[in-house]
Amino acid sequence: MKVTEIWRYPVKTMAGEKLQRVRLGPLGIEGDRIVHVEDAHGRVITSRSHPRFLGHQGTLGPDGEPLVDGRPWQTPEVAAEVVDIVGPGAKLARYEGVERFDVLPLLVATDGAVAAFGHDHRRLRPNLLIGGVEGLAEREWPGCCLRTGQVLIGVQDLRRRCIMTSYDPDTLIQDKNITREIYRRFDGKLALNCFVIEGGEIMVGDEVQLARGRASSASAAAGSSRLSGPVASITQPYSATGRDVPRDRDGLSGFRQQLPAGSRVSIVVTPGCDPRRL
């Protein structure tokens, strides 16, 4: 298996950028989803309710600052476009905490599952696309680890998909039957919620190895003991614990726990995809 594509989304809910090489840290790909949209009440806005944002692209400039369609994210022109889509008082805001992710810091898709899906894989918004995977083999990967070079990735579970999969990434035309099909054929789940155990640099073409059973558990245990950074470490299994539950305008709820510096954390943000919206 090999890494065939790498994607970063510097501005959450906008289109992302396809890369050849990235660095992974405790919170996934560096620079991923570091800016988001808020309404006048400070609630997070996504393309689930405002799909026009999918028509704008977020990238990182040479200085590491996010760009929107090639312009610095804090320019008046970008601000005006955000207000035009959401309404008065809406704005872009920068936040680099773990809560910026809908579920976990890394989403991994496989070419076998994408082929079974039968549609543009960009609808799934993966960070990594792994090639050389037979059919729906990814569905057996939760609890395993993926090793590519120095990087070790833990696989938590399958991602439950939401209405954003119904939008064509180029035309923004909506086809709800595509999302319905995911629920009908794949139990609503495609691609893998993942977390970084050992960080490092990866690039397109890197070999990927799957570790199962004891090898996976040993790697995860060894890797988690070496993690350090602003959130100390992220360990498996993740659990929905904590207090102060923020809720965005789309009904997604996340769990945020106030911990002293140096604490070990165990956090998940649960996607609120309501099938009744389909």
KEKE-3310 file (N, C-alpha, C; in steps of 0.2 Angstrom, whole numbers, plus 5000, padded with zeros to 4 digits):
npx = (5004:5002:5004:4994:4987:4988:4979:4975:4966:4966:4956:4943:4929:4929:4935:4950:4968:4979:4993:5010:5019:5019:5019:5016:5009:5004:4991:4987:4988:4999:4993:4981:4964:4964:4958:4941:4923:4912:4896:4886:4884:4894:4894:4899:4900:4896:4898:4888:4876:4878:4883:4889:4902:4910:4914:4924:4942:4953:4970:4988:4999:5016:5021:5015:5003:4985:4976:4962:4955:4968:4970:4975:4967:4962:4958:4948:4940:4938:4932:4920:4914:4911:4902:4892:4888:4884:4878:4875:4888:4894:4910:4928:4938:4952:4958:4966:4965:4961:4947:4943:4941:4929:4928:4940:4958:4963:4958:4957:4956:4953:4958:4951:4938:4934:4932:4922:4912:4910:4910:4917:4931:4933:4922:4922:4931:4945:4960:4971:4974:4974:4982:4981:4973:4962:4945:4933:4942:4946:4936:4939:4949:4948:4955:4968:4985:4993:5008:5019:5034:5042:5031:5017:5000:4985:4970:4954:4939:4926:4920:4906:4895:4890:4878:4886:4892:4884:4886:4893:4910:4915:4904:4895:4882:4869:4865:4856:4854:4866:4871:4861:4863:4876:4871:4863:4871:4883:4880:4880:4893:4910:4927:4940:4942:4955:4971:4986:5000:5014:5023:5029:5036:5028:5025:5018:5018:5025:5027:5015:5011:5001:4997:4992:4982:4993:5005:5000:4994:5006:5013:5005:5005:5018:5021:5012:5017:5027:5023:5021:5017:5006:4994:4998:4996:4988:4978:4973:4960:4948:4937:4920:4921:4920:4916:4906:4900:4901:4891:4888:4880:4875:4871:4881:4889:4902:4915:4923:4936:4942:4959:4973:4990:5000:4992:4986:4975:4959:4948:4934:4924:4908:4900:4885:4876:4861:4850:4837:4838:4841)
npy = (4994:5012:5029:5039:5051:5068:5079:5095:5106:5121:5131:5128:5119:5124:5121:5111:5109:5100:5091:5087:5084:5083:5088:5078:5081:5079:5084:5080:5084:5097:5114:5111:5115:5127:5139:5144:5147:5158:5163:5178:5175:5168:5155:5140:5139:5128:5120:5111:5118:5129:5128:5135:5139:5128:5131:5140:5141:5135:5138:5137:5150:5155:5160:5152:5157:5156:5156:5162:5158:5162:5174:5184:5178:5187:5199:5213:5210:5196:5195:5201:5192:5181:5187:5189:5176:5170:5180:5196:5200:5188:5180:5175:5165:5161:5146:5134:5123:5106:5105:5109:5100:5089:5076:5066:5071:5066:5060:5046:5039:5025:5018:5007:5007:5019:5016:5007:5016:5024:5037:5054:5056:5067:5071:5065:5071:5068:5067:5059:5048:5031:5020:5004:4996:4983:4982:4984:4983:4992:4993:4983:4988:4996:4999:4995:4999:5011:5012:5023:5026:5036:5039:5035:5030:5028:5019:5023:5021:5019:5033:5041:5048:5064:5076:5084:5076:5075:5086:5091:5093:5102:5109:5111:5107:5099:5082:5072:5059:5053:5053:5046:5034:5030:5028:5017:5007:5007:5007:5020:5024:5029:5029:5033:5037:5044:5045:5053:5044:5043:5056:5065:5067:5065:5059:5059:5043:5036:5021:5011:5002:4990:4986:4974:4967:4961:4968:4980:4985:4986:4995:5007:5009:5011:5022:5032:5035:5043:5055:5072:5090:5104:5098:5088:5073:5061:5048:5031:5021:5034:5044:5050:5062:5074:5092:5107:5109:5113:5119:5119:5128:5119:5109:5100:5093:5095:5089:5096:5097:5104:5104:5103:5109:5098:5087:5070:5068:5063:5063:5066:5071:5071:5068:5076:5070:5069:5057:5060:5072:5069)
npz = (5000:4997:5000:4991:4990:4998:5008:5014:5024:5027:5030:5039:5032:5020:5003:5001:5000:4989:4992:4991:5001:5019:5036:5050:5066:5084:5083:5070:5052:5050:5051:5047:5046:5054:5054:5056:5052:5060:5066:5070:5083:5088:5085:5077:5060:5046:5030:5029:5032:5025:5010:5000:5004:5001:4988:4989:4992:5004:5008:5013:5014:5009:5021:5031:5034:5033:5018:5008:4993:4988:4994:5009:5024:5032:5026:5020:5009:5009:5022:5018:5009:5018:5026:5017:5013:5026:5034:5043:5055:5054:5053:5050:5061:5070:5077:5086:5094:5100:5098:5086:5077:5069:5073:5074:5073:5060:5044:5035:5019:5008:4992:4988:4995:4990:4977:4978:4982:4972:4967:4966:4976:4984:4989:5002:5009:5013:5023:5020:5007:5004:4993:4984:4991:4994:4989:5002:5012:5022:5032:5041:5048:5060:5076:5072:5067:5056:5048:5041:5035:5047:5054:5064:5064:5072:5070:5073:5071:5059:5049:5051:5039:5033:5027:5019:5009:4999:4990:4975:4973:4963:4956:4965:4965:4972:4977:4985:4985:4984:4997:5004:4998:5003:5016:5014:5007:5014:5028:5032:5034:5029:5026:5038:5055:5062:5072:5077:5082:5082:5076:5061:5045:5030:5013:4996:4989:4998:5007:5015:5029:5037:5054:5065:5079:5092:5088:5084:5096:5104:5097:5098:5111:5114:5106:5111:5123:5120:5115:5115:5118:5115:5120:5128:5127:5115:5117:5114:5120:5112:5121:5125:5135:5148:5151:5148:5135:5118:5105:5088:5075:5066:5074:5079:5092:5103:5115:5128:5139:5153:5158:5168:5164:5155:5157:5153:5139:5134:5121:5111:5097:5093:5078:5073:5063:5057:5050:5046:5040:5027)
capx = (5000:5005:5001:4993:4985:4988:4975:4975:4960:4967:4950:4937:4923:4931:4939:4957:4974:4982:5000:5015:5023:5017:5022:5010:5010:4999:4984:4986:4992:5001:4990:4974:4958:4966:4953:4934:4918:4908:4891:4886:4883:4900:4893:4903:4896:4900:4895:4882:4870:4880:4887:4893:4909:4914:4916:4930:4947:4958:4977:4993:5004:5023:5023:5011:4996:4979:4973:4956:4956:4974:4970:4975:4961:4959:4957:4941:4936:4936:4927:4913:4911:4909:4895:4887:4886:4881:4874:4878:4891:4898:4917:4932:4941:4957:4958:4971:4964:4958:4940:4942:4940:4923:4929:4947:4962:4965:4953:4960:4951:4956:4955:4946:4932:4932:4930:4915:4908:4909:4909:4923:4933:4934:4916:4923:4936:4950:4967:4976:4971:4979:4981:4983:4969:4957:4938:4931:4946:4946:4931:4942:4955:4948:4959:4974:4989:4996:5015:5022:5041:5043:5024:5012:4994:4980:4964:4949:4933:4924:4917:4899:4895:4884:4875:4891:4894:4879:4888:4898:4915:4916:4899:4891:4876:4867:4862:4855:4854:4873:4872:4857:4867:4881:4868:4860:4876:4889:4878:4882:4900:4915:4933:4942:4944:4962:4974:4993:5004:5021:5023:5034:5035:5026:5025:5015:5022:5027:5024:5010:5010:4996:4999:4986:4983:4998:5009:4996:4994:5012:5015:5001:5007:5025:5020:5008:5021:5032:5020:5021:5014:5001:4988:5001:4996:4981:4979:4968:4954:4945:4930:4917:4920:4921:4910:4906:4899:4899:4887:4888:4873:4872:4869:4886:4891:4909:4916:4929:4938:4947:4964:4980:4995:5004:4988:4984:4968:4955:4943:4931:4919:4903:4896:4878:4873:4854:4848:4831:4840:4842)
capy = (5000:5018:5036:5042:5059:5071:5085:5099:5111:5126:5134:5122:5119:5126:5116:5111:5110:5094:5092:5081:5082:5087:5085:5077:5081:5076:5086:5079:5088:5104:5119:5109:5118:5132:5145:5142:5152:5159:5168:5183:5173:5164:5148:5138:5138:5124:5119:5107:5122:5134:5124:5140:5139:5123:5134:5144:5136:5137:5136:5140:5154:5153:5161:5148:5160:5154:5160:5161:5159:5166:5181:5183:5177:5193:5204:5215:5206:5189:5196:5203:5186:5177:5190:5188:5169:5168:5185:5201:5198:5182:5181:5170:5165:5157:5143:5128:5118:5100:5105:5112:5094:5086:5070:5066:5075:5064:5056:5042:5035:5020:5018:5001:5009:5024:5013:5004:5021:5026:5045:5058:5055:5073:5072:5062:5076:5064:5070:5054:5043:5026:5016:4997:4993:4979:4982:4987:4981:4997:4991:4979:4991:5000:4995:4993:5005:5012:5014:5025:5030:5038:5041:5029:5032:5024:5019:5022:5018:5022:5039:5042:5053:5069:5079:5087:5071:5076:5091:5090:5098:5107:5112:5112:5104:5094:5076:5069:5051:5050:5052:5041:5028:5029:5024:5011:5002:5006:5009:5027:5025:5028:5032:5031:5042:5042:5049:5052:5041:5046:5061:5065:5069:5059:5062:5055:5038:5033:5014:5011:4995:4989:4982:4972:4963:4963:4973:4987:4988:4988:5001:5012:5010:5014:5029:5037:5037:5048:5061:5078:5095:5108:5095:5083:5067:5059:5041:5026:5023:5040:5043:5057:5064:5081:5096:5113:5106:5118:5116:5123:5130:5113:5104:5096:5094:5092:5088:5100:5096:5109:5100:5107:5108:5091:5081:5066:5069:5058:5068:5064:5076:5067:5071:5075:5069:5067:5054:5063:5078:5067)
capz = (5000:4997:5001:4985:4990:5004:5008:5020:5024:5032:5032:5040:5028:5013:4999:5003:4995:4988:4994:4990:5007:5024:5043:5055:5073:5088:5080:5063:5048:5053:5047:5045:5050:5059:5054:5055:5051:5065:5065:5075:5090:5090:5083:5071:5054:5041:5023:5030:5032:5020:5006:4996:5007:4997:4982:4991:4993:5009:5007:5017:5011:5011:5028:5035:5036:5029:5012:5005:4986:4986:4998:5016:5027:5036:5021:5020:5004:5012:5027:5015:5006:5023:5028:5011:5014:5032:5037:5047:5061:5053:5052:5051:5067:5071:5084:5084:5099:5097:5097:5079:5072:5070:5076:5076:5069:5054:5041:5030:5015:5004:4985:4987:4997:4985:4970:4979:4983:4965:4966:4968:4983:4987:4993:5008:5012:5017:5023:5017:5002:5004:4987:4985:4996:4991:4991:5008:5018:5027:5037:5046:5051:5067:5081:5069:5066:5050:5048:5035:5037:5055:5056:5066:5064:5075:5067:5079:5069:5053:5049:5049:5035:5034:5021:5014:5004:4993:4986:4970:4975:4958:4954:4971:4964:4978:4975:4991:4984:4986:5004:5005:4995:5009:5022:5012:5005:5019:5035:5033:5036:5024:5028:5044:5060:5064:5076:5076:5088:5081:5071:5057:5038:5025:5006:4991:4986:5004:5008:5021:5032:5042:5060:5068:5085:5097:5085:5084:5103:5106:5094:5100:5118:5114:5103:5115:5129:5118:5112:5119:5114:5119:5123:5131:5122:5113:5118:5112:5116:5114:5124:5125:5142:5149:5152:5144:5128:5113:5100:5082:5072:5063:5079:5080:5098:5105:5122:5129:5146:5156:5162:5170:5159:5156:5158:5147:5137:5130:5119:5105:5096:5090:5073:5074:5057:5058:5044:5044:5035:5020)
cpx = (5004:5001:5000:4990:4986:4984:4975:4969:4961:4961:4945:4931:4923:4934:4946:4962:4977:4989:5004:5018:5020:5020:5016:5013:5004:4992:4984:4991:4993:4997:4983:4969:4959:4962:4946:4929:4914:4902:4891:4886:4889:4899:4896:4898:4900:4896:4889:4876:4872:4885:4891:4900:4913:4916:4922:4936:4952:4965:4981:4998:5011:5025:5019:5004:4991:4977:4966:4956:4962:4975:4971:4968:4958:4958:4949:4937:4934:4931:4920:4910:4908:4902:4890:4884:4882:4876:4878:4882:4895:4906:4921:4936:4946:4957:4961:4970:4961:4951:4938:4940:4933:4923:4936:4952:4964:4959:4957:4955:4956:4954:4950:4939:4929:4929:4923:4910:4905:4908:4916:4924:4933:4927:4917:4928:4941:4956:4972:4971:4976:4977:4983:4979:4963:4950:4937:4935:4947:4942:4933:4948:4954:4951:4966:4978:4992:5003:5017:5029:5041:5036:5020:5005:4989:4974:4958:4943:4931:4920:4910:4898:4889:4882:4880:4893:4889:4881:4894:4904:4917:4910:4894:4884:4875:4863:4861:4855:4861:4874:4867:4860:4872:4877:4865:4865:4881:4887:4880:4889:4905:4921:4934:4944:4950:4965:4982:4996:5011:5021:5029:5032:5033:5025:5021:5020:5025:5023:5020:5010:5005:4998:4992:4988:4989:5003:5006:4996:5000:5015:5012:5003:5014:5025:5017:5012:5026:5029:5020:5019:5009:4995:4991:5001:4989:4982:4973:4966:4952:4939:4927:4916:4922:4915:4911:4906:4897:4895:4887:4881:4870:4870:4874:4888:4898:4910:4923:4930:4943:4952:4970:4985:4999:4999:4987:4977:4965:4949:4940:4926:4914:4900:4889:4874:4866:4851:4841:4832:4841:4836)
cpy = (5006:5024:5038:5049:5061:5077:5088:5104:5116:5130:5129:5124:5121:5120:5117:5111:5103:5095:5086:5079:5086:5084:5084:5078:5078:5078:5085:5083:5095:5109:5117:5112:5122:5138:5142:5148:5152:5164:5173:5181:5169:5157:5146:5136:5133:5123:5114:5112:5128:5132:5129:5140:5133:5126:5139:5139:5139:5134:5139:5144:5152:5155:5157:5151:5157:5159:5158:5163:5164:5172:5179:5183:5182:5199:5206:5211:5199:5190:5197:5197:5182:5180:5188:5181:5167:5173:5190:5198:5192:5184:5175:5171:5160:5153:5136:5123:5112:5100:5107:5106:5091:5080:5069:5070:5073:5059:5053:5038:5030:5020:5012:5003:5015:5021:5010:5010:5024:5033:5048:5058:5061:5075:5069:5067:5073:5069:5066:5050:5037:5021:5009:4993:4989:4980:4986:4985:4986:4996:4987:4982:4995:4995:4994:5000:5005:5015:5016:5029:5030:5039:5035:5032:5027:5025:5018:5019:5021:5028:5039:5048:5057:5071:5082:5082:5072:5081:5090:5095:5103:5112:5115:5110:5098:5088:5072:5061:5048:5049:5046:5034:5026:5025:5018:5005:5001:5008:5016:5029:5024:5032:5031:5037:5039:5047:5048:5049:5044:5050:5061:5068:5063:5063:5056:5049:5034:5026:5014:5003:4995:4984:4980:4968:4966:4969:4980:4990:4990:4994:5007:5014:5014:5021:5034:5039:5042:5054:5067:5084:5099:5104:5088:5077:5065:5051:5037:5022:5030:5039:5050:5058:5071:5085:5102:5111:5111:5115:5121:5124:5124:5108:5099:5098:5091:5093:5091:5099:5101:5105:5105:5105:5101:5085:5077:5067:5063:5061:5065:5070:5072:5070:5070:5074:5065:5064:5057:5069:5076:5066)
cpz = (5000:4998:4994:4984:4997:5003:5015:5019:5029:5035:5033:5036:5021:5009:5001:4998:4995:4988:4992:4996:5013:5031:5047:5062:5077:5086:5073:5058:5050:5048:5045:5050:5056:5059:5052:5054:5057:5063:5070:5082:5092:5088:5077:5066:5049:5035:5024:5029:5027:5015:5001:4998:5003:4990:4983:4993:4999:5008:5012:5013:5013:5018:5033:5037:5031:5023:5010:4998:4984:4990:5005:5019:5030:5032:5021:5015:5006:5017:5024:5012:5012:5025:5023:5011:5020:5035:5041:5053:5060:5052:5052:5057:5067:5078:5082:5090:5096:5095:5090:5075:5074:5074:5079:5071:5062:5051:5035:5026:5011:4997:4984:4989:4992:4979:4972:4980:4976:4963:4968:4975:4987:4991:5001:5012:5016:5018:5020:5013:5002:4998:4988:4990:4993:4993:4997:5014:5024:5033:5042:5050:5058:5072:5079:5069:5059:5051:5041:5037:5045:5058:5058:5067:5067:5072:5073:5076:5062:5054:5047:5045:5035:5027:5016:5009:4998:4988:4981:4972:4970:4957:4960:4971:4969:4975:4982:4991:4985:4993:5006:5003:5000:5014:5020:5010:5011:5026:5037:5035:5030:5027:5035:5049:5063:5069:5076:5083:5088:5075:5066:5050:5034:5018:5002:4989:4992:5005:5015:5023:5037:5048:5063:5075:5089:5094:5085:5091:5105:5103:5097:5107:5118:5111:5108:5121:5127:5115:5117:5115:5118:5122:5126:5126:5121:5113:5116:5118:5117:5117:5125:5132:5143:5151:5147:5136:5123:5108:5094:5079:5068:5067:5080:5087:5100:5112:5123:5137:5148:5160:5163:5164:5160:5157:5152:5145:5133:5127:5112:5104:5091:5084:5074:5067:5058:5051:5042:5040:5028:5016)
residu = (MET:LYS:VAL:THR:GLU:ILE:TRP:ARG:TYR:PRO:VAL:LYS:THR:MET:ALA:GLY:GLU:LYS:LEU:GLN:ARG:VAL:ARG:LEU:GLY:PRO:LEU:GLY:ILE:GLU:GLY:ASP:ARG:ILE:VAL:HIS:VAL:GLU:ASP:ALA:HIS:GLY:ARG:VAL:ILE:THR:SER:ARG:SER:HIS:PRO:ARG:PHE:LEU:GLY:HIS:GLN:GLY:THR:LEU:GLY:PRO:ASP:GLY:GLU:PRO:LEU:VAL:ASP:GLY:ARG:PRO:TRP:GLN:THR:PRO:GLU:VAL:ALA:ALA:GLU:VAL:VAL:ASP:ILE:VAL:GLY:PRO:GLY:ALA:LYS:LEU:ALA:ARG:TYR:GLU:GLY:VAL:GLU:ARG:PHE:ASP:VAL:LEU:PRO:LEU:LEU:VAL:ALA:THR:ASP:GLY:ALA:VAL:ALA:ALA:PHE:GLY:HIS:ASP:HIS:ARG:ARG:LEU:ARG:PRO:ASN:LEU:LEU:ILE:GLY:GLY:VAL:GLU:GLY:LEU:ALA:GLU:ARG:GLU:TRP:PRO:GLY:CYS:CYS:LEU:ARG:THR:GLY:GLN:VAL:LEU:ILE:GLY:VAL:GLN:ASP:LEU:ARG:ARG:ARG:CYS:ILE:MET:THR:SER:TYR:ASP:PRO:ASP:THR:LEU:ILE:GLN:ASP:LYS:ASN:ILE:THR:ARG:GLU:ILE:TYR:ARG:ARG:PHE:ASP:GLY:LYS:LEU:ALA:LEU:ASN:CYS:PHE:VAL:ILE:GLU:GLY:GLY:GLU:ILE:MET:VAL:GLY:ASP:GLU:VAL:GLN:LEU:ALA:ARG:GLY:ARG:ALA:SER:SER:ALA:SER:ALA:ALA:ALA:GLY:SER:SER:ARG:LEU:SER:GLY:PRO:VAL:ALA:SER:ILE:THR:GLN:PRO:TYR:SER:ALA:THR:GLY:ARG:ASP:VAL:PRO:ARG:ASP:ARG:ASP:GLY:LEU:SER:GLY:PHE:ARG:GLN:GLN:LEU:PRO:ALA:GLY:SER:ARG:VAL:SER:ILE:VAL:VAL:THR:PRO:GLY:CYS:ASP:PRO:ARG:ARG:LEU)
# end
